[in-house]
Amino acid sequence: MTPPVDATATAAWHRLGELAEDFRPDLRAWFADDPGRVDRLTFTAADLHVDLSKNLLDDEVLAALLALADEVGLVERREAMFRGERINVTEGRAVLHTALRAPRGTVVEVDGHDVVPEVHEVLDRVYAFAEQVRSGAWTGITGRPISTVVNIGIGGSDLGPVMAYEALEPYVQDGLECRFVSNIDPTDLAQKVAGLDPETTLFIVASKTFTTLETLTNARLARAWLWEHLQRADAIEDSDEARLRAVARHFVAVSTALDKVEAFGIDPGNAFGFWDWVGGRYSVDSAIGTSLAVAIGPAHFADLLAGMHAMDEHFHHTELAGNVPALMGLLNVWYSDFLGADTHAVLPYAQLLHRFPAYLQQLTMESNGKRVRWDGSPVTSGTGEVFWGEPGTNGQHAFYQLIHQGTRLVPADFIAVAEPAYPLRDGDTDVHELFLANFFAQTKALAFGKTAEEVRAEGTDEAIVPARVFPGNRPTTSIMAPALTPSVLGQLIALYEHLTFTQGIVWGIDSFDQWGVELGKQLAQQLTPAVAGDEATLAEQDPSTKALVSYYRRHRA
Ligand code: F6P
């Protein structure tokens, strides 16, 4: 991998700095003076209609951002990723989540080896397994079909599957339910298995590494729960052999470490593999999505992959001036490095997307929250904004106040679909229309605001006019699609993957490692004996940690 370009040393960066200095955005005037603005800044990417016109963007800024992409070599880096080069430098790995959704017959090589046939081999096994569970052919130890699938995983082995399961709830087969256990807080497992019938419950242990403390602990708790409840119901004998047979019918695994799966006691025949060139946060489209494939079925899962592939094609083959993920990524750089935005809101006007912002937090922040470049040199600009969000309209009644009238710049992506999942009416009113009126109103209010004159014209008492002024020029991107189909969800996921990639390339960082999660893991292991009462380990701790652990020990019954 060639060394990263220092973006801050480029002519385009310098130009963007100059433009930012005198930048006086005026969306009212820009729209009034330029009737072509909406058309020029609205793009189609697969089924997504993406309106960038309400961003703080003029022709000069856009030109400078595209020049920046050019100077940092975005196109060459994109090619390197799609070609299977080891662009995850610090882990020495290729980055090929795009191969997970490559159609059968496509060739994607890692070190001269075409990986697409094995991708489809695993997909075929996942699909066959999903069909068995869905049809009732896969039964639990007492011969009853499965009604609940419990996915045990964390981070990328949880957030993608749970987000997509929630988003695609209308596609879930009647009589099947998925639950997701992630947290090592024992409350999570306890709550998720509460009320379940062990005879009809199937656990999927999803862990890329199969070493993750949370997941393995929860998997052992789940196994103990299964044995205890099956025995209590006289469904199995009290013998090791019976317990093993129960695990074989009630546990499957997804991992890149199939040896560790076997060591846990799960038959490797009931395990689905993937590869080290799939990052955890990029893995919902691998076998990590098995719970989802069971819930929505192979055909819909294949549609999800097709949607992702359609966005891959757009990102791979569209020139940057019309390339939606590239443009959105470059805009994010403009906001965070030149206009001082520290955060970025994602506001789905689709209740079914309520976990999408949480999913994006791992995707964007684990990818781009870095302070050195991929060659180890320190970055010389800000990186990785804080992504956050909640579905509209709930957010409107909570934090939108700050976005509209606060002192901070919060660029926001609004996402909506035309066709509602549940087309309910309130008398004569189509409630989805009420809902979308809010989407349109919010993006309009944020862009154009309300002047003091307009406030006065409503007869407002002069003393509170300032409090009722909306400054406007608050940037938003509006993303719309015909309906929240599996394909559209796939397109949205891949859109954010590629805009995250774009930002990472500008910053010259390795968006595919995650060393920042390691120190806490190590320290937790070292601290565990102290928490359990080991005085010698406690004595080695810093004063604050010692005091906190001591507080815990005094208050734990
Ligand atoms: O701790 C962070 C992380 O490594 C994520 O990147 C990953 O998605 C998650 O843990 C879970 O890892 P695994 O799938 O190996 O259990």
Boltz pocket constraint, residues with backbone or C-beta under 6 A from the ligand:
constraints:
  - pocket:
      binder: B
      contacts: [[A, 154], [A, 155], [A, 156], [A, 157], [A, 206], [A, 207], [A, 208], [A, 209], [A, 210], [A, 211], [A, 212], [A, 215], [A, 280], [A, 281], [A, 366], [A, 514], [A, 517]]
      max_distance: 6.0
